[in-house]
């Protein structure tokens, strides 16, 4: 009905991934049919565009982290990335062919990309000892939004999908303390949602890519 009235498909038939008690759960958009879809130690889940698979990080009892892809119908998993001290916040490209995630050592994290089918990871960002995490693809797959501490505190940046042309997106001060993170690109490509620390509490914000207008939700 919503698509017939507005021309835009609604969310009624969609599902949501979330983490509860160190496992990934899936739930219908109306809150019904919640069920676990991962083993223990899972975090940072994200959908594959096909909707039949997810990617997420796994933290084992020894403190090692890896990135896995999981087929929902069978529960089969395959490791896409491991090694180092950190492997978190994976996201699948809109064409379903690659996964970008944060990988690093104690000195910082950078974004890396690996084929969804498996293969050798390739470095995307050069953070020079800072933390670069939480990538989000633009709908056309040509750009990435991500959080980075390269300016001395967490801010949201945008770069080409290969990591070039990085620019500060949240280049303004609307709180008593600069802290912006966890960006997520809207399906229509017009805005980026992110969290910001305001009044000592985290708030959900959106930023228009056309005129950089900020709205607090």
C-alpha positions as CSV (number, residue, x, y, z in Angstrom):
1,X,0.0,0.0,0.0
2,X,2.7,2.5,0.9
3,X,4.5,1.8,-2.4
4,X,1.3,2.3,-4.3
5,X,0.6,5.6,-2.5
6,X,4.1,7.1,-2.3
7,X,6.1,5.2,-4.9
8,X,8.5,4.1,-2.2
9,X,8.5,0.6,-0.8
10,X,7.8,0.5,2.9
11,X,9.5,-1.6,5.6
12,X,6.6,-3.8,6.6
13,X,8.1,-6.9,5.0
14,X,11.7,-6.3,6.2
15,X,13.7,-7.8,9.0
16,X,16.1,-6.4,11.5
17,X,19.4,-7.8,12.8
18,X,20.5,-7.0,16.4
19,X,22.8,-8.4,19.1
20,X,21.5,-9.9,22.3
21,X,23.5,-11.7,24.9
22,X,26.5,-12.1,22.5
23,X,24.4,-13.6,19.7
24,X,23.0,-12.2,16.5
25,X,19.2,-12.2,16.4
26,X,16.7,-11.6,13.6
27,X,13.3,-10.1,14.0
28,X,10.5,-8.9,11.8
29,X,10.1,-5.1,11.5
30,X,6.9,-5.3,13.7
31,X,8.9,-7.0,16.5
32,X,7.5,-10.5,15.9
33,X,9.3,-13.8,15.3
34,X,12.6,-12.9,17.1
35,X,15.1,-15.7,16.9
36,X,18.8,-16.2,17.2
37,X,20.8,-16.8,14.0
38,X,24.4,-17.1,15.2
39,X,26.5,-18.9,17.8
40,X,27.8,-17.1,20.9
41,X,30.4,-14.4,20.6
42,X,28.9,-12.6,17.6
43,X,28.7,-8.9,17.1
44,X,28.4,-6.2,14.4
45,X,25.9,-8.0,12.1
46,X,25.0,-6.7,8.6
47,X,22.8,-8.0,5.8
48,X,23.9,-9.2,2.4
49,X,21.8,-7.4,-0.3
50,X,20.2,-10.8,-1.2
51,X,18.7,-11.1,2.3
52,X,19.7,-14.8,2.4
53,X,23.1,-14.3,4.2
54,X,24.7,-12.0,6.8
55,X,28.2,-11.1,7.8
56,X,29.3,-10.5,11.4
57,X,32.3,-10.4,13.7
58,X,33.1,-13.2,16.1
59,X,34.9,-12.8,19.4
60,X,36.2,-16.2,20.7
61,X,37.1,-17.0,24.3
62,X,40.7,-16.2,23.7
63,X,39.9,-12.7,22.6
64,X,40.6,-13.2,18.9
65,X,38.2,-11.6,16.4
66,X,37.3,-12.7,12.9
67,X,34.8,-11.8,10.2
68,X,32.4,-14.5,9.0
69,X,29.7,-14.9,6.4
70,X,26.7,-17.0,7.4
71,X,24.0,-18.5,5.1
72,X,20.7,-18.1,7.0
73,X,18.9,-21.2,5.5
74,X,21.6,-23.7,6.5
75,X,23.6,-21.8,9.2
76,X,26.8,-22.6,7.3
77,X,29.6,-20.1,7.9
78,X,32.9,-19.3,6.3
79,X,35.7,-17.1,7.7
80,X,36.5,-14.1,5.5
81,X,39.1,-12.3,7.7
82,X,41.1,-13.1,10.8
83,X,44.4,-12.2,12.4
84,X,45.5,-9.0,14.2
85,X,43.7,-7.9,17.4
86,X,40.6,-6.3,15.8
87,X,38.2,-7.4,13.0
88,X,34.9,-5.7,13.4
89,X,32.0,-3.8,11.8
90,X,31.7,-5.6,8.4
91,X,29.3,-4.4,5.7
92,X,28.5,-6.0,2.3
93,X,28.7,-4.0,-0.9
94,X,25.4,-3.3,-2.7
95,X,26.4,-5.8,-5.5
96,X,27.1,-8.5,-2.9
97,X,30.6,-9.1,-4.1
98,X,32.8,-7.7,-1.3
99,X,32.9,-7.0,2.4
100,X,34.5,-3.9,4.0
101,X,35.5,-4.2,7.7
102,X,37.8,-2.6,10.3
103,X,41.0,-4.5,10.9
104,X,43.9,-3.5,13.1
105,X,46.4,-3.9,15.8
106,X,46.8,-2.1,19.1
107,X,48.0,1.0,17.3
108,X,44.8,1.6,15.4
109,X,42.4,0.2,12.9
110,X,41.8,0.7,9.2
111,X,39.2,-0.4,6.7
112,X,40.0,-3.4,4.6
113,X,38.0,-5.1,1.8
114,X,37.8,-8.8,1.0
115,X,35.8,-10.7,-1.6
116,X,32.5,-12.1,-0.3
117,X,33.6,-15.5,-1.8
118,X,36.9,-15.3,0.1
119,X,40.3,-14.2,-0.8
120,X,43.1,-11.8,0.2
121,X,42.1,-8.6,2.1
122,X,43.1,-5.3,0.6
123,X,43.6,-2.1,2.7
124,X,41.2,0.8,2.0
125,X,42.1,3.6,4.4
126,X,45.3,4.9,5.9
127,X,44.5,6.1,9.3
128,X,48.1,6.4,10.6
129,X,47.4,4.9,14.0
130,X,43.8,6.1,14.4
131,X,40.6,4.1,14.6
132,X,38.7,3.9,11.3
133,X,35.5,1.8,11.7
134,X,31.8,1.4,10.9
135,X,31.8,1.6,7.1
136,X,28.5,2.1,5.2
137,X,28.2,1.9,1.4
138,X,26.3,4.5,-0.7
139,X,23.5,2.8,-2.6
140,X,25.5,2.8,-5.8
141,X,28.5,1.2,-4.1
142,X,30.8,4.0,-5.2
143,X,31.4,5.7,-1.9
144,X,31.8,4.8,1.8
145,X,30.8,6.7,5.0
146,X,32.9,5.7,8.0
147,X,33.9,6.9,11.5
148,X,37.4,8.0,12.0
149,X,39.5,9.5,14.9
150,X,42.0,11.0,12.5
151,X,41.0,14.6,13.5
152,X,41.6,13.8,17.2
153,X,38.1,12.7,18.1
154,X,35.5,10.5,16.3
155,X,33.9,12.2,13.3
156,X,32.1,10.9,10.1
157,X,34.0,10.9,6.8
158,X,33.1,10.0,3.2
159,X,35.5,8.5,0.7
160,X,35.5,6.8,-2.6
161,X,35.0,3.0,-2.2
162,X,38.8,2.5,-2.8
163,X,39.6,4.8,0.1
164,X,40.7,7.8,-2.0
165,X,39.3,11.3,-1.7
166,X,38.4,11.1,2.0
167,X,36.7,14.2,3.3
168,X,35.2,15.2,6.7
169,X,31.4,15.1,6.6
170,X,30.5,16.3,10.1
171,X,32.7,19.4,9.9
172,X,30.8,21.5,12.4
173,X,30.2,21.8,16.1
174,X,26.7,21.3,17.5
175,X,27.5,19.9,20.9
176,X,29.7,20.5,23.9
177,X,31.9,17.5,22.9
178,X,32.7,16.3,19.4
179,X,31.8,12.7,19.1
180,X,30.1,11.4,16.0
181,X,30.1,7.7,14.9
182,X,28.3,4.7,13.5
183,X,27.2,6.3,10.1
184,X,24.6,4.6,8.0
185,X,23.8,5.7,4.4
186,X,20.1,6.0,3.6
187,X,18.7,3.7,0.8
188,X,17.9,6.7,-1.4
189,X,21.4,8.0,-1.0
190,X,20.3,11.4,0.2
191,X,21.2,11.4,3.8
192,X,23.6,9.8,6.3
193,X,22.4,8.9,9.7
194,X,24.9,8.8,12.6
195,X,25.1,9.1,16.4
196,X,26.3,12.2,18.2
197,X,27.0,12.9,21.8
198,X,24.7,15.8,23.0
199,X,24.1,16.8,26.5
200,X,25.9,13.8,27.8
201,X,23.6,11.4,25.8
202,X,23.9,9.8,22.4
203,X,21.4,11.1,19.9
204,X,20.5,9.8,16.4
205,X,21.1,12.5,13.8
206,X,20.8,12.7,10.0
207,X,22.8,14.9,7.6
208,X,21.6,15.8,4.1
209,X,24.3,15.3,1.5
210,X,22.8,18.0,-0.7
211,X,23.1,21.0,1.7
212,X,24.7,19.5,4.9
213,X,21.5,20.2,6.9
214,X,21.5,18.3,10.2
215,X,18.4,17.0,11.9
216,X,18.2,15.4,15.3
217,X,15.8,12.5,15.5
